Amino acid sequence: MNRLSAALIAYVALGVLTYLTISDSRIRGITFAILALFAVKSILRRKDVLHPDKTEDVESKDLAES
């Protein structure tokens, strides 16, 4: 199991615990939104690490040559 899968499973577990322990629907919704943002950030970060942007490499070479 890779780290992204473990992180997503952890977010789901936290979501279940949130659902079971927080009775106020407004606070529960805010908590779900925060967990969803972390999940999206994890997925986007993985894509960024696996497929780095080519233009950043060109820019860093230009700066290094200067």
mmCIF file of the N, C-alpha and C atoms, coordinates in Angstrom:
data_MODEL
# 
_entry.id   MODEL 
# 
loop_
_atom_site.group_PDB 
_atom_site.id 
_atom_site.type_symbol 
_atom_site.label_atom_id 
_atom_site.label_alt_id 
_atom_site.label_comp_id 
_atom_site.label_asym_id 
_atom_site.label_entity_id 
_atom_site.label_seq_id 
_atom_site.pdbx_PDB_ins_code 
_atom_site.Cartn_x 
_atom_site.Cartn_y 
_atom_site.Cartn_z 
_atom_site.occupancy 
_atom_site.B_iso_or_equiv 
_atom_site.pdbx_formal_charge 
_atom_site.auth_seq_id 
_atom_site.auth_comp_id 
_atom_site.auth_asym_id 
_atom_site.auth_atom_id 
_atom_site.pdbx_PDB_model_num 
ATOM 1   N N  . MET A 1 1  ? 0.850   -1.174 0.000   1.00 0.00 ? 1  MET A N  1 
ATOM 2   C CA . MET A 1 1  ? 0.000   0.000  0.000   1.00 0.00 ? 1  MET A CA 1 
ATOM 3   C C  . MET A 1 1  ? 0.897   1.239  0.000   1.00 0.00 ? 1  MET A C  1 
ATOM 4   N N  . ASN A 1 2  ? 0.599   2.177  -0.868  1.00 0.00 ? 2  ASN A N  1 
ATOM 5   C CA . ASN A 1 2  ? 1.416   3.386  -0.932  1.00 0.00 ? 2  ASN A CA 1 
ATOM 6   C C  . ASN A 1 2  ? 0.905   4.457  0.026   1.00 0.00 ? 2  ASN A C  1 
ATOM 7   N N  . ARG A 1 3  ? 1.650   5.527  0.132   1.00 0.00 ? 3  ARG A N  1 
ATOM 8   C CA . ARG A 1 3  ? 1.328   6.566  1.106   1.00 0.00 ? 3  ARG A CA 1 
ATOM 9   C C  . ARG A 1 3  ? 0.039   7.309  0.772   1.00 0.00 ? 3  ARG A C  1 
ATOM 10  N N  . LEU A 1 4  ? -0.251  7.483  -0.514  1.00 0.00 ? 4  LEU A N  1 
ATOM 11  C CA . LEU A 1 4  ? -1.494  8.169  -0.871  1.00 0.00 ? 4  LEU A CA 1 
ATOM 12  C C  . LEU A 1 4  ? -2.700  7.353  -0.434  1.00 0.00 ? 4  LEU A C  1 
ATOM 13  N N  . SER A 1 5  ? -2.666  6.058  -0.650  1.00 0.00 ? 5  SER A N  1 
ATOM 14  C CA . SER A 1 5  ? -3.771  5.206  -0.213  1.00 0.00 ? 5  SER A CA 1 
ATOM 15  C C  . SER A 1 5  ? -3.943  5.260  1.300   1.00 0.00 ? 5  SER A C  1 
ATOM 16  N N  . ALA A 1 6  ? -2.834  5.222  2.012   1.00 0.00 ? 6  ALA A N  1 
ATOM 17  C CA . ALA A 1 6  ? -2.898  5.297  3.474   1.00 0.00 ? 6  ALA A CA 1 
ATOM 18  C C  . ALA A 1 6  ? -3.483  6.638  3.926   1.00 0.00 ? 6  ALA A C  1 
ATOM 19  N N  . ALA A 1 7  ? -3.096  7.719  3.262   1.00 0.00 ? 7  ALA A N  1 
ATOM 20  C CA . ALA A 1 7  ? -3.625  9.034  3.620   1.00 0.00 ? 7  ALA A CA 1 
ATOM 21  C C  . ALA A 1 7  ? -5.120  9.110  3.343   1.00 0.00 ? 7  ALA A C  1 
ATOM 22  N N  . LEU A 1 8  ? -5.560  8.599  2.201   1.00 0.00 ? 8  LEU A N  1 
ATOM 23  C CA . LEU A 1 8  ? -6.984  8.648  1.872   1.00 0.00 ? 8  LEU A CA 1 
ATOM 24  C C  . LEU A 1 8  ? -7.802  7.787  2.826   1.00 0.00 ? 8  LEU A C  1 
ATOM 25  N N  . ILE A 1 9  ? -7.262  6.632  3.215   1.00 0.00 ? 9  ILE A N  1 
ATOM 26  C CA . ILE A 1 9  ? -7.946  5.784  4.197   1.00 0.00 ? 9  ILE A CA 1 
ATOM 27  C C  . ILE A 1 9  ? -8.041  6.514  5.535   1.00 0.00 ? 9  ILE A C  1 
ATOM 28  N N  . ALA A 1 10 ? -6.985  7.224  5.904   1.00 0.00 ? 10 ALA A N  1 
ATOM 29  C CA . ALA A 1 10 ? -7.003  7.990  7.153   1.00 0.00 ? 10 ALA A CA 1 
ATOM 30  C C  . ALA A 1 10 ? -8.053  9.099  7.094   1.00 0.00 ? 10 ALA A C  1 
ATOM 31  N N  . TYR A 1 11 ? -8.185  9.777  5.947   1.00 0.00 ? 11 TYR A N  1 
ATOM 32  C CA . TYR A 1 11 ? -9.204  10.821 5.812   1.00 0.00 ? 11 TYR A CA 1 
ATOM 33  C C  . TYR A 1 11 ? -10.611 10.230 5.926   1.00 0.00 ? 11 TYR A C  1 
ATOM 34  N N  . VAL A 1 12 ? -10.811 9.057  5.344   1.00 0.00 ? 12 VAL A N  1 
ATOM 35  C CA . VAL A 1 12 ? -12.119 8.401  5.453   1.00 0.00 ? 12 VAL A CA 1 
ATOM 36  C C  . VAL A 1 12 ? -12.399 8.023  6.906   1.00 0.00 ? 12 VAL A C  1 
ATOM 37  N N  . ALA A 1 13 ? -11.396 7.477  7.581   1.00 0.00 ? 13 ALA A N  1 
ATOM 38  C CA . ALA A 1 13 ? -11.568 7.109  8.992   1.00 0.00 ? 13 ALA A CA 1 
ATOM 39  C C  . ALA A 1 13 ? -11.893 8.343  9.838   1.00 0.00 ? 13 ALA A C  1 
ATOM 40  N N  . LEU A 1 14 ? -11.199 9.446  9.574   1.00 0.00 ? 14 LEU A N  1 
ATOM 41  C CA . LEU A 1 14 ? -11.497 10.678 10.297  1.00 0.00 ? 14 LEU A CA 1 
ATOM 42  C C  . LEU A 1 14 ? -12.905 11.182 9.982   1.00 0.00 ? 14 LEU A C  1 
ATOM 43  N N  . GLY A 1 15 ? -13.331 11.008 8.743   1.00 0.00 ? 15 GLY A N  1 
ATOM 44  C CA . GLY A 1 15 ? -14.684 11.390 8.373   1.00 0.00 ? 15 GLY A CA 1 
ATOM 45  C C  . GLY A 1 15 ? -15.734 10.567 9.104   1.00 0.00 ? 15 GLY A C  1 
ATOM 46  N N  . VAL A 1 16 ? -15.495 9.270  9.224   1.00 0.00 ? 16 VAL A N  1 
ATOM 47  C CA . VAL A 1 16 ? -16.429 8.407  9.953   1.00 0.00 ? 16 VAL A CA 1 
ATOM 48  C C  . VAL A 1 16 ? -16.466 8.801  11.427  1.00 0.00 ? 16 VAL A C  1 
ATOM 49  N N  . LEU A 1 17 ? -15.292 9.035  12.010  1.00 0.00 ? 17 LEU A N  1 
ATOM 50  C CA . LEU A 1 17 ? -15.253 9.467  13.411  1.00 0.00 ? 17 LEU A CA 1 
ATOM 51  C C  . LEU A 1 17 ? -15.945 10.813 13.599  1.00 0.00 ? 17 LEU A C  1 
ATOM 52  N N  . THR A 1 18 ? -15.781 11.697 12.640  1.00 0.00 ? 18 THR A N  1 
ATOM 53  C CA . THR A 1 18 ? -16.462 12.989 12.698  1.00 0.00 ? 18 THR A CA 1 
ATOM 54  C C  . THR A 1 18 ? -17.971 12.798 12.684  1.00 0.00 ? 18 THR A C  1 
ATOM 55  N N  . TYR A 1 19 ? -18.425 11.954 11.792  1.00 0.00 ? 19 TYR A N  1 
ATOM 56  C CA . TYR A 1 19 ? -19.861 11.707 11.676  1.00 0.00 ? 19 TYR A CA 1 
ATOM 57  C C  . TYR A 1 19 ? -20.431 11.126 12.969  1.00 0.00 ? 19 TYR A C  1 
ATOM 58  N N  . LEU A 1 20 ? -19.672 10.228 13.581  1.00 0.00 ? 20 LEU A N  1 
ATOM 59  C CA . LEU A 1 20 ? -20.165 9.552  14.782  1.00 0.00 ? 20 LEU A CA 1 
ATOM 60  C C  . LEU A 1 20 ? -20.080 10.417 16.039  1.00 0.00 ? 20 LEU A C  1 
ATOM 61  N N  . THR A 1 21 ? -19.156 11.364 16.082  1.00 0.00 ? 21 THR A N  1 
ATOM 62  C CA . THR A 1 21 ? -18.933 12.089 17.333  1.00 0.00 ? 21 THR A CA 1 
ATOM 63  C C  . THR A 1 21 ? -19.469 13.518 17.352  1.00 0.00 ? 21 THR A C  1 
ATOM 64  N N  . ILE A 1 22 ? -19.578 14.166 16.206  1.00 0.00 ? 22 ILE A N  1 
ATOM 65  C CA . ILE A 1 22 ? -20.038 15.561 16.187  1.00 0.00 ? 22 ILE A CA 1 
ATOM 66  C C  . ILE A 1 22 ? -21.520 15.580 15.822  1.00 0.00 ? 22 ILE A C  1 
ATOM 67  N N  . SER A 1 23 ? -22.329 16.122 16.722  1.00 0.00 ? 23 SER A N  1 
ATOM 68  C CA . SER A 1 23 ? -23.767 16.117 16.489  1.00 0.00 ? 23 SER A CA 1 
ATOM 69  C C  . SER A 1 23 ? -24.264 17.389 15.786  1.00 0.00 ? 23 SER A C  1 
ATOM 70  N N  . ASP A 1 24 ? -23.544 18.491 15.943  1.00 0.00 ? 24 ASP A N  1 
ATOM 71  C CA . ASP A 1 24 ? -23.943 19.750 15.305  1.00 0.00 ? 24 ASP A CA 1 
ATOM 72  C C  . ASP A 1 24 ? -23.655 19.665 13.805  1.00 0.00 ? 24 ASP A C  1 
ATOM 73  N N  . SER A 1 25 ? -24.698 19.794 13.005  1.00 0.00 ? 25 SER A N  1 
ATOM 74  C CA . SER A 1 25 ? -24.532 19.590 11.558  1.00 0.00 ? 25 SER A CA 1 
ATOM 75  C C  . SER A 1 25 ? -23.637 20.653 10.917  1.00 0.00 ? 25 SER A C  1 
ATOM 76  N N  . ARG A 1 26 ? -23.651 21.869 11.443  1.00 0.00 ? 26 ARG A N  1 
ATOM 77  C CA . ARG A 1 26 ? -22.822 22.924 10.864  1.00 0.00 ? 26 ARG A CA 1 
ATOM 78  C C  . ARG A 1 26 ? -21.333 22.638 11.092  1.00 0.00 ? 26 ARG A C  1 
ATOM 79  N N  . ILE A 1 27 ? -20.989 22.293 12.307  1.00 0.00 ? 27 ILE A N  1 
ATOM 80  C CA . ILE A 1 27 ? -19.583 21.982 12.610  1.00 0.00 ? 27 ILE A CA 1 
ATOM 81  C C  . ILE A 1 27 ? -19.152 20.719 11.873  1.00 0.00 ? 27 ILE A C  1 
ATOM 82  N N  . ARG A 1 28 ? -20.045 19.749 11.783  1.00 0.00 ? 28 ARG A N  1 
ATOM 83  C CA . ARG A 1 28 ? -19.742 18.511 11.052  1.00 0.00 ? 28 ARG A CA 1 
ATOM 84  C C  . ARG A 1 28 ? -19.456 18.816 9.584   1.00 0.00 ? 28 ARG A C  1 
ATOM 85  N N  . GLY A 1 29 ? -20.254 19.675 8.984   1.00 0.00 ? 29 GLY A N  1 
ATOM 86  C CA . GLY A 1 29 ? -20.047 20.037 7.584   1.00 0.00 ? 29 GLY A CA 1 
ATOM 87  C C  . GLY A 1 29 ? -18.730 20.759 7.362   1.00 0.00 ? 29 GLY A C  1 
ATOM 88  N N  . ILE A 1 30 ? -18.399 21.663 8.276   1.00 0.00 ? 30 ILE A N  1 
ATOM 89  C CA . ILE A 1 30 ? -17.118 22.373 8.168   1.00 0.00 ? 30 ILE A CA 1 
ATOM 90  C C  . ILE A 1 30 ? -15.957 21.397 8.289   1.00 0.00 ? 30 ILE A C  1 
ATOM 91  N N  . THR A 1 31 ? -16.086 20.451 9.216   1.00 0.00 ? 31 THR A N  1 
ATOM 92  C CA . THR A 1 31 ? -15.030 19.445 9.398   1.00 0.00 ? 31 THR A CA 1 
ATOM 93  C C  . THR A 1 31 ? -14.891 18.582 8.157   1.00 0.00 ? 31 THR A C  1 
ATOM 94  N N  . PHE A 1 32 ? -16.018 18.170 7.570   1.00 0.00 ? 32 PHE A N  1 
ATOM 95  C CA . PHE A 1 32 ? -15.964 17.392 6.324   1.00 0.00 ? 32 PHE A CA 1 
ATOM 96  C C  . PHE A 1 32 ? -15.299 18.196 5.206   1.00 0.00 ? 32 PHE A C  1 
ATOM 97  N N  . ALA A 1 33 ? -15.589 19.480 5.142   1.00 0.00 ? 33 ALA A N  1 
ATOM 98  C CA . ALA A 1 33 ? -14.990 20.326 4.103   1.00 0.00 ? 33 ALA A CA 1 
ATOM 99  C C  . ALA A 1 33 ? -13.476 20.412 4.285   1.00 0.00 ? 33 ALA A C  1 
ATOM 100 N N  . ILE A 1 34 ? -13.027 20.554 5.513   1.00 0.00 ? 34 ILE A N  1 
ATOM 101 C CA . ILE A 1 34 ? -11.588 20.623 5.777   1.00 0.00 ? 34 ILE A CA 1 
ATOM 102 C C  . ILE A 1 34 ? -10.921 19.301 5.415   1.00 0.00 ? 34 ILE A C  1 
ATOM 103 N N  . LEU A 1 35 ? -11.538 18.188 5.787   1.00 0.00 ? 35 LEU A N  1 
ATOM 104 C CA . LEU A 1 35 ? -10.983 16.879 5.429   1.00 0.00 ? 35 LEU A CA 1 
ATOM 105 C C  . LEU A 1 35 ? -10.936 16.698 3.911   1.00 0.00 ? 35 LEU A C  1 
ATOM 106 N N  . ALA A 1 36 ? -11.974 17.167 3.222   1.00 0.00 ? 36 ALA A N  1 
ATOM 107 C CA . ALA A 1 36 ? -11.991 17.070 1.762   1.00 0.00 ? 36 ALA A CA 1 
ATOM 108 C C  . ALA A 1 36 ? -10.873 17.910 1.146   1.00 0.00 ? 36 ALA A C  1 
ATOM 109 N N  . LEU A 1 37 ? -10.627 19.093 1.704   1.00 0.00 ? 37 LEU A N  1 
ATOM 110 C CA . LEU A 1 37 ? -9.542  19.934 1.185   1.00 0.00 ? 37 LEU A CA 1 
ATOM 111 C C  . LEU A 1 37 ? -8.186  19.249 1.367   1.00 0.00 ? 37 LEU A C  1 
ATOM 112 N N  . PHE A 1 38 ? -7.980  18.619 2.521   1.00 0.00 ? 38 PHE A N  1 
ATOM 113 C CA . PHE A 1 38 ? -6.731  17.896 2.727   1.00 0.00 ? 38 PHE A CA 1 
ATOM 114 C C  . PHE A 1 38 ? -6.595  16.727 1.754   1.00 0.00 ? 38 PHE A C  1 
ATOM 115 N N  . ALA A 1 39 ? -7.689  16.023 1.483   1.00 0.00 ? 39 ALA A N  1 
ATOM 116 C CA . ALA A 1 39 ? -7.648  14.908 0.548   1.00 0.00 ? 39 ALA A CA 1 
ATOM 117 C C  . ALA A 1 39 ? -7.305  15.394 -0.861  1.00 0.00 ? 39 ALA A C  1 
ATOM 118 N N  . VAL A 1 40 ? -7.935  16.487 -1.280  1.00 0.00 ? 40 VAL A N  1 
ATOM 119 C CA . VAL A 1 40 ? -7.645  17.046 -2.608  1.00 0.00 ? 40 VAL A CA 1 
ATOM 120 C C  . VAL A 1 40 ? -6.200  17.521 -2.677  1.00 0.00 ? 40 VAL A C  1 
ATOM 121 N N  . LYS A 1 41 ? -5.726  18.151 -1.616  1.00 0.00 ? 41 LYS A N  1 
ATOM 122 C CA . LYS A 1 41 ? -4.341  18.611 -1.589  1.00 0.00 ? 41 LYS A CA 1 
ATOM 123 C C  . LYS A 1 41 ? -3.375  17.436 -1.690  1.00 0.00 ? 41 LYS A C  1 
ATOM 124 N N  . SER A 1 42 ? -3.676  16.342 -1.036  1.00 0.00 ? 42 SER A N  1 
ATOM 125 C CA . SER A 1 42 ? -2.821  15.157 -1.099  1.00 0.00 ? 42 SER A CA 1 
ATOM 126 C C  . SER A 1 42 ? -2.766  14.601 -2.517  1.00 0.00 ? 42 SER A C  1 
ATOM 127 N N  . ILE A 1 43 ? -3.916  14.547 -3.164  1.00 0.00 ? 43 ILE A N  1 
ATOM 128 C CA . ILE A 1 43 ? -3.970  14.022 -4.534  1.00 0.00 ? 43 ILE A CA 1 
ATOM 129 C C  . ILE A 1 43 ? -3.217  14.939 -5.492  1.00 0.00 ? 43 ILE A C  1 
ATOM 130 N N  . LEU A 1 44 ? -3.427  16.244 -5.372  1.00 0.00 ? 44 LEU A N  1 
ATOM 131 C CA . LEU A 1 44 ? -2.741  17.186 -6.258  1.00 0.00 ? 44 LEU A CA 1 
ATOM 132 C C  . LEU A 1 44 ? -1.236  17.185 -6.019  1.00 0.00 ? 44 LEU A C  1 
ATOM 133 N N  . ARG A 1 45 ? -0.827  17.048 -4.782  1.00 0.00 ? 45 ARG A N  1 
ATOM 134 C CA . ARG A 1 45 ? 0.606   17.015 -4.471  1.00 0.00 ? 45 ARG A CA 1 
ATOM 135 C C  . ARG A 1 45 ? 1.255   15.775 -5.066  1.00 0.00 ? 45 ARG A C  1 
ATOM 136 N N  . ARG A 1 46 ? 0.544   14.650 -5.032  1.00 0.00 ? 46 ARG A N  1 
ATOM 137 C CA . ARG A 1 46 ? 1.088   13.421 -5.624  1.00 0.00 ? 46 ARG A CA 1 
ATOM 138 C C  . ARG A 1 46 ? 1.276   13.595 -7.129  1.00 0.00 ? 46 ARG A C  1 
ATOM 139 N N  . LYS A 1 47 ? 0.281   14.201 -7.785  1.00 0.00 ? 47 LYS A N  1 
ATOM 140 C CA . LYS A 1 47 ? 0.410   14.438 -9.222  1.00 0.00 ? 47 LYS A CA 1 
ATOM 141 C C  . LYS A 1 47 ? 1.580   15.372 -9.519  1.00 0.00 ? 47 LYS A C  1 
ATOM 142 N N  . ASP A 1 48 ? 1.783   16.363 -8.664  1.00 0.00 ? 48 ASP A N  1 
ATOM 143 C CA . ASP A 1 48 ? 2.887   17.307 -8.852  1.00 0.00 ? 48 ASP A CA 1 
ATOM 144 C C  . ASP A 1 48 ? 4.235   16.612 -8.696  1.00 0.00 ? 48 ASP A C  1 
ATOM 145 N N  . VAL A 1 49 ? 4.335   15.700 -7.761  1.00 0.00 ? 49 VAL A N  1 
ATOM 146 C CA . VAL A 1 49 ? 5.596   14.988 -7.533  1.00 0.00 ? 49 VAL A CA 1 
ATOM 147 C C  . VAL A 1 49 ? 5.871   14.004 -8.670  1.00 0.00 ? 49 VAL A C  1 
ATOM 148 N N  . LEU A 1 50 ? 4.831   13.315 -9.132  1.00 0.00 ? 50 LEU A N  1 
ATOM 149 C CA . LEU A 1 50 ? 5.031   12.325 -10.189 1.00 0.00 ? 50 LEU A CA 1 
ATOM 150 C C  . LEU A 1 50 ? 5.262   12.956 -11.557 1.00 0.00 ? 50 LEU A C  1 
ATOM 151 N N  . HIS A 1 51 ? 4.631   14.095 -11.809 1.00 0.00 ? 51 HIS A N  1 
ATOM 152 C CA . HIS A 1 51 ? 4.739   14.758 -13.114 1.00 0.00 ? 51 HIS A CA 1 
ATOM 153 C C  . HIS A 1 51 ? 5.115   16.219 -12.914 1.00 0.00 ? 51 HIS A C  1 
ATOM 154 N N  . PRO A 1 52 ? 6.386   16.492 -12.630 1.00 0.00 ? 52 PRO A N  1 
ATOM 155 C CA . PRO A 1 52 ? 6.782   17.892 -12.423 1.00 0.00 ? 52 PRO A CA 1 
ATOM 156 C C  . PRO A 1 52 ? 6.617   18.707 -13.702 1.00 0.00 ? 52 PRO A C  1 
ATOM 157 N N  . ASP A 1 53 ? 6.365   19.976 -13.521 1.00 0.00 ? 53 ASP A N  1 
ATOM 158 C CA . ASP A 1 53 ? 6.151   20.879 -14.644 1.00 0.00 ? 53 ASP A CA 1 
ATOM 159 C C  . ASP A 1 53 ? 7.468   21.111 -15.380 1.00 0.00 ? 53 ASP A C  1 
ATOM 160 N N  . LYS A 1 54 ? 7.447   20.978 -16.681 1.00 0.00 ? 54 LYS A N  1 
ATOM 161 C CA . LYS A 1 54 ? 8.665   21.135 -17.482 1.00 0.00 ? 54 LYS A CA 1 
ATOM 162 C C  . LYS A 1 54 ? 9.169   22.573 -17.488 1.00 0.00 ? 54 LYS A C  1 
ATOM 163 N N  . THR A 1 55 ? 8.269   23.561 -17.424 1.00 0.00 ? 55 THR A N  1 
ATOM 164 C CA . THR A 1 55 ? 8.693   24.953 -17.488 1.00 0.00 ? 55 THR A CA 1 
ATOM 165 C C  . THR A 1 55 ? 9.484   25.356 -16.257 1.00 0.00 ? 55 THR A C  1 
ATOM 166 N N  . GLU A 1 56 ? 9.199   24.751 -15.107 1.00 0.00 ? 56 GLU A N  1 
ATOM 167 C CA . GLU A 1 56 ? 9.966   25.084 -13.907 1.00 0.00 ? 56 GLU A CA 1 
ATOM 168 C C  . GLU A 1 56 ? 11.423  24.670 -14.064 1.00 0.00 ? 56 GLU A C  1 
ATOM 169 N N  . ASP A 1 57 ? 11.669  23.539 -14.728 1.00 0.00 ? 57 ASP A N  1 
ATOM 170 C CA . ASP A 1 57 ? 13.037  23.084 -14.955 1.00 0.00 ? 57 ASP A CA 1 
ATOM 171 C C  . ASP A 1 57 ? 13.793  24.051 -15.856 1.00 0.00 ? 57 ASP A C  1 
ATOM 172 N N  . VAL A 1 58 ? 13.131  24.558 -16.879 1.00 0.00 ? 58 VAL A N  1 
ATOM 173 C CA . VAL A 1 58 ? 13.765  25.491 -17.803 1.00 0.00 ? 58 VAL A CA 1 
ATOM 174 C C  . VAL A 1 58 ? 14.077  26.793 -17.080 1.00 0.00 ? 58 VAL A C  1 
ATOM 175 N N  . GLU A 1 59 ? 13.147  27.281 -16.265 1.00 0.00 ? 59 GLU A N  1 
ATOM 176 C CA . GLU A 1 59 ? 13.353  28.517 -15.529 1.00 0.00 ? 59 GLU A CA 1 
ATOM 177 C C  . GLU A 1 59 ? 14.493  28.386 -14.535 1.00 0.00 ? 59 GLU A C  1 
ATOM 178 N N  . SER A 1 60 ? 14.590  27.259 -13.863 1.00 0.00 ? 60 SER A N  1 
ATOM 179 C CA . SER A 1 60 ? 15.646  27.076 -12.882 1.00 0.00 ? 60 SER A CA 1 
ATOM 180 C C  . SER A 1 60 ? 17.008  26.967 -13.572 1.00 0.00 ? 60 SER A C  1 
ATOM 181 N N  . LYS A 1 61 ? 17.055  26.383 -14.764 1.00 0.00 ? 61 LYS A N  1 
ATOM 182 C CA . LYS A 1 61 ? 18.313  26.347 -15.513 1.00 0.00 ? 61 LYS A CA 1 
ATOM 183 C C  . LYS A 1 61 ? 18.746  27.734 -15.926 1.00 0.00 ? 61 LYS A C  1 
ATOM 184 N N  . ASP A 1 62 ? 17.772  28.551 -16.373 1.00 0.00 ? 62 ASP A N  1 
ATOM 185 C CA . ASP A 1 62 ? 18.090  29.916 -16.771 1.00 0.00 ? 62 ASP A CA 1 
ATOM 186 C C  . ASP A 1 62 ? 18.633  30.725 -15.605 1.00 0.00 ? 62 ASP A C  1 
ATOM 187 N N  . LEU A 1 63 ? 18.059  30.555 -14.440 1.00 0.00 ? 63 LEU A N  1 
ATOM 188 C CA . LEU A 1 63 ? 18.529  31.265 -13.254 1.00 0.00 ? 63 LEU A CA 1 
ATOM 189 C C  . LEU A 1 63 ? 19.903  30.784 -12.822 1.00 0.00 ? 63 LEU A C  1 
ATOM 190 N N  . ALA A 1 64 ? 20.159  29.506 -12.964 1.00 0.00 ? 64 ALA A N  1 
ATOM 191 C CA . ALA A 1 64 ? 21.437  28.941 -12.562 1.00 0.00 ? 64 ALA A CA 1 
ATOM 192 C C  . ALA A 1 64 ? 22.570  29.411 -13.490 1.00 0.00 ? 64 ALA A C  1 
ATOM 193 N N  . GLU A 1 65 ? 22.252  29.605 -14.756 1.00 0.00 ? 65 GLU A N  1 
ATOM 194 C CA . GLU A 1 65 ? 23.261  30.045 -15.710 1.00 0.00 ? 65 GLU A CA 1 
ATOM 195 C C  . GLU A 1 65 ? 23.599  31.525 -15.540 1.00 0.00 ? 65 GLU A C  1 
ATOM 196 N N  . SER A 1 66 ? 22.700  32.297 -14.978 1.00 0.00 ? 66 SER A N  1 
ATOM 197 C CA . SER A 1 66 ? 22.903  33.744 -14.824 1.00 0.00 ? 66 SER A CA 1 
ATOM 198 C C  . SER A 1 66 ? 23.915  34.074 -13.765 1.00 0.00 ? 66 SER A C  1 
# 
